[in-house]
Amino acid sequence: MKVSSTGGAGAVGASRAKPTGGGSGFSLPSVGGASAASGVTQAGGVAGIGSLDALLALQADLDPMERKRRAVKRAGGLLDLLDALKLATLDGEVSTGTLSRLKSAVREHREATDDPKLEAILNEIETRAAVEAAKLEQARLG
């Protein structure tokens, strides 16, 4: 994607108070000898901010194939951790490091999904990790 121009921001400067004629209109009392309009500045460069927001939104919205590819990669990593936990359980060598990595992977997946079925599976994985952590703690204490 090529960005050719952002439109640039204009200079921002203080506006000048315009003298008003006639005393019949509404006026604000001056504070400390300064007119009320002298502290007002001109707003500028708003178009540049809007362009930046649009560009960031486009970059954040990945195409469906890219989202699917990333989800498959994350799922593969989670399955690898589950497999490592299975093997460690069979060998009787479950470590707190393996459980910590599994818990953090579940948290990452939970943030990236809105599928109720996947949420249920993640809840089951999280429960299994908590049970294994409790078993480790019991074995360490007893």
Secondary structure, 3 states (H helix, E strand, C coil): CCCCCCCCCCCCCECCCCCCCCCCCCCCCCECCECHHHHCECCCCHHHHHHHHHHHHHHHCCCHHHHHHHHHHHHHHHHHHHHHHHHHHHHCCCCHHHHHHHHHHHHHHHHCCCCHHHHHHHHHHHHHHHHHHHHHHHHHHC
